[in-house]
């Protein structure tokens, strides 16, 4: 087909996991000595233990995308979304299958992708344009538009390694969207930006497709953004393509399946959200019995937990999260209150916990993302996409049919009933 711009055939990506390289939290002297003895004994013909394991991040994935389409890529954590985008962006090679792309590809996959930290914002704009194969005159023509969109005029001649994560993303998206690639690939790195900039980016991606006829691939856990921007959607599950259909059908399958509930995540060496100052380790949802669960009765309390390692002494470290529903509506956000006291958090391992009371969220699916910054300087340190998913279940309902109460929250409010005397009532 002449209007097909992306063609993927039997795509597969295999990784070999070496469990021996997994890092432990603490290593005592006795452990070092024991490991050394094991290494020596291996040389004397001792039996070797196989520690390697194959893992297929993608397997037998095939689809086609037409010019001008906006395709949403959805699926739970570990479904293969980011691996697919990296292959399409030519960052990594597939193990099996092939990909045919017509035209230039601009990618925004992670904070920092494609930027040289030692170069200034101005220099990185020209570097990215050159990578895309553009002439200097073409970049000059788009330069002012890029800078205005990114809102980084004051920091244009500052090395990008000094940018906050929000500034980094603003400039990276502006470059990717304005340098006229035929294919724009965007992961949920936009979650780093504020709400106004996210809306601005979604509008620009819509214009890129509808007005300029370019193709957009968009990964997000925000189903409201997927529904609003995309006309087709690709649902991945455990590395396999489950659906490639209209956006409503794909989103409804995603939201209705048990597999979308993922109340525990442990980051590994390849996808750990980290900076030179802090590293996230794991996050999970606990019920009132201190069990990790993905389904919670609305009548019961629950907690959101994140574990992390502080790599250098930090003053005013602030750990926080954002909670959204399945429509992409942000329900609330909260921060660790220790930051307001500008407490010094020394190097070590920590757990931050936020407790929710009973009767607060209504029946439905919810997602959580995390972040860390420094107060009062508002300097972003690290952030994640939406990575925990859990279900609140209303077991009470109301009315004779036990219907679910309307609304986005589920408070238990106090009511009083008074008997009125001849139509005259007094409420106390």
Long-range contacts (C-beta under 8 A, 24 or more apart in sequence): 1-64, 1-66, 3-66, 3-67, 4-64, 4-65, 4-66, 4-67, 4-102, 5-65, 5-66, 5-67, 5-101, 5-102, 5-103, 5-182, 5-183, 5-215, 6-63, 6-64, 6-65, 6-88, 6-99, 6-100, 6-101, 6-102, 6-183, 6-215, 6-217, 7-64, 7-99, 7-100, 8-61, 8-62, 8-63, 8-64, 8-88, 8-97, 8-98, 8-99, 8-100, 9-62, 9-97, 9-98, 9-99, 9-100, 10-60, 10-61, 10-62, 10-96, 10-97, 10-98, 11-58, 11-60, 11-61, 11-62, 11-84, 11-87, 11-94, 11-96, 11-97, 11-98, 11-99, 12-56, 12-58, 12-59, 12-60, 12-61, 12-94, 12-95, 12-96, 12-97, 13-56, 13-57, 13-58, 13-80, 13-83, 13-87, 13-92, 13-94, 13-95, 13-239, 14-54, 14-55, 14-56, 14-57, 14-95, 14-96, 15-54, 15-55, 15-56, 15-57, 16-52, 16-53, 16-54, 16-55, 17-52, 17-53, 17-54, 17-55, 18-51, 18-52, 19-51, 19-52, 19-53, 20-51, 21-269, 23-269, 25-349, 56-239, 57-83, 57-239, 58-83, 58-84, 58-87, 58-94, 58-239, 58-240, 59-239, 59-240, 60-97, 60-240, 60-241, 61-97, 61-236, 61-239, 61-240, 61-241, 62-97, 62-241, 63-234, 63-241, 63-244, 65-215, 65-217, 66-215, 67-102, 67-182, 67-213, 67-214, 67-215, 68-209, 68-210, 68-213, 68-214, 68-215, 69-209, 69-215, 69-216, 69-231, 69-232, 70-205, 70-206, 70-209, 70-215, 70-216, 70-218, 70-229, 70-230, 70-231, 70-232, 71-215, 71-216, 71-217, 71-218, 71-230, 71-231, 71-232, 71-233, 71-234, 72-218, 72-219, 72-220, 72-226, 72-229, 72-230, 72-232, 72-233, 72-234, 72-247, 72-250, 72-251, 73-217, 73-218, 73-219, 73-233, 73-234, 73-236, 74-219, 74-220, 74-221, 74-223, 74-226, 74-233, 74-234, 74-235, 74-236, 74-250, 74-251, 74-254, 75-235, 75-236, 75-237, 75-242, 75-254, 76-237, 76-259, 76-260, 76-262, 76-389, 77-262, 77-265, 77-387, 78-238, 79-236, 79-237, 79-238, 79-239, 80-236, 80-238, 80-239, 80-240, 81-187, 81-219, 81-236, 82-109, 82-187, 82-219, 82-271, 83-239, 84-236, 85-109, 85-185, 85-187, 85-217, 85-219, 88-183, 88-185, 88-217, 89-185, 101-183, 102-182, 103-181, 103-182, 103-183, 104-132, 104-133, 104-180, 104-181, 104-182, 104-183, 105-181, 105-182, 105-183, 105-184, 105-185, 106-132, 106-175, 106-176, 106-177, 106-179, 106-181, 106-183, 106-184, 106-185, 107-176, 107-185, 107-186, 108-169, 108-172, 108-173, 108-176, 108-184, 108-185, 108-186, 108-187, 108-189, 108-190, 109-185, 109-187, 109-189, 110-187, 110-189, 111-165, 111-168, 111-169, 111-172, 111-189, 111-192, 111-383, 112-168, 112-172, 113-172, 113-189, 114-172, 114-175, 115-160, 115-168, 115-171, 115-172, 116-160, 117-159, 117-160, 117-161, 118-159, 118-161, 119-159, 119-160, 120-156, 120-157, 120-158, 120-159, 120-160, 121-150, 121-152, 121-155, 121-156, 121-157, 121-158, 121-160, 121-163, 121-171, 122-156, 122-157, 124-160, 124-171, 124-175, 125-171, 125-175, 128-175, 128-176, 128-179, 129-175, 129-179, 132-179, 132-181, 134-179, 134-180, 138-179, 138-180, 139-179, 142-178, 142-179, 142-180, 145-178, 146-171, 146-174, 146-175, 146-178, 146-179, 147-174, 149-174, 149-177, 149-178, 149-200, 149-204, 150-174, 150-175, 164-378, 164-379, 164-380, 165-192, 165-380, 165-381, 165-382, 165-383, 166-192, 166-193, 166-194, 166-197, 166-380, 168-192, 169-193, 169-197, 170-197, 173-201, 173-204, 177-201, 177-204, 177-205, 177-208, 180-212, 180-214, 181-214, 182-214, 182-215, 183-214, 183-215, 183-216, 183-217, 184-208, 184-214, 184-215, 184-216, 184-217, 185-216, 185-217, 186-216, 186-217, 186-218, 186-219, 187-219, 187-385, 188-219, 188-220, 188-221, 188-222, 188-385, 188-386, 189-385, 190-220, 191-222, 191-369, 191-383, 191-384, 191-385, 191-386, 192-380, 192-383, 195-330, 198-225, 202-228, 202-229, 205-229, 221-367, 221-369, 221-385, 221-386, 221-387, 221-389, 222-324, 222-328, 222-386, 223-251, 223-254, 223-255, 223-326, 223-327, 223-328, 224-327, 224-328, 224-329, 225-328, 226-251, 226-328, 227-251, 227-328, 255-326, 255-365, 260-365, 260-389, 261-294, 261-295, 261-365, 261-389, 261-390, 261-391, 262-294, 262-387, 262-388, 262-389, 263-292, 263-293, 263-294, 263-388, 263-389, 263-390, 264-292, 264-388, 265-387, 265-388, 273-370, 273-382, 273-383, 273-384, 274-382, 275-381, 275-382, 276-311, 276-312, 277-310, 277-311, 277-312, 277-314, 277-381, 278-308, 278-309, 278-310, 278-311, 278-314, 278-317, 278-372, 278-381, 278-382, 279-308, 279-309, 279-311, 279-382, 280-306, 280-307, 280-308, 280-370, 280-372, 280-382, 280-384, 281-307, 281-308, 281-309, 281-349, 282-306, 282-307, 283-307, 283-368, 283-370, 283-387, 283-388, 284-388, 285-368, 285-388, 285-390, 293-390, 294-389, 294-390, 294-391, 295-390, 295-391, 295-393, 296-390, 296-391, 296-392, 296-393, 297-393, 297-395, 298-358, 298-359, 298-360, 298-361, 298-362, 298-363, 298-392, 298-393, 298-394, 298-395, 298-396, 298-410, 299-358, 299-359, 299-395, 299-396, 300-358, 301-355, 301-356, 301-357, 301-358, 302-355, 302-356, 303-353, 303-354, 303-355, 303-356, 304-353, 304-354, 304-356, 304-368, 304-388, 305-351, 305-352, 305-353, 306-351, 306-352, 306-370, 307-349, 307-350, 307-351, 308-349, 308-350, 308-351, 308-352, 308-372, 309-348, 309-349, 309-350, 310-345, 310-346, 310-347, 310-348, 310-349, 310-350, 311-347, 312-347, 313-344, 313-345, 313-346, 313-347, 314-344, 314-345, 314-374, 315-342, 315-343, 315-344, 315-345, 315-374, 316-342, 316-343, 316-374, 316-375, 316-376, 316-377, 317-343, 317-345, 317-372, 317-374, 317-375, 317-381, 318-372, 318-373, 318-374, 318-375, 319-352, 319-370, 319-371, 319-372, 320-370, 320-371, 320-372, 320-373, 321-354, 321-368, 321-369, 321-370, 321-371, 322-368, 322-369, 322-371, 323-366, 323-367, 323-368, 324-366, 324-367, 324-386, 325-364, 325-365, 325-366, 325-367, 325-408, 326-364, 326-365, 326-366, 326-367, 329-408, 331-361, 331-366, 331-408, 331-409, 339-374, 339-375, 340-375, 342-375, 342-376, 358-412, 359-410, 359-411, 359-412, 360-409, 360-410, 360-411, 361-392, 361-408, 361-409, 361-410, 362-392, 362-394, 362-404, 362-405, 362-407, 362-408, 362-409, 362-410, 363-392, 363-393, 363-394, 363-404, 363-405, 363-410, 364-391, 364-392, 365-389, 365-390, 365-391, 366-390, 366-391, 366-392
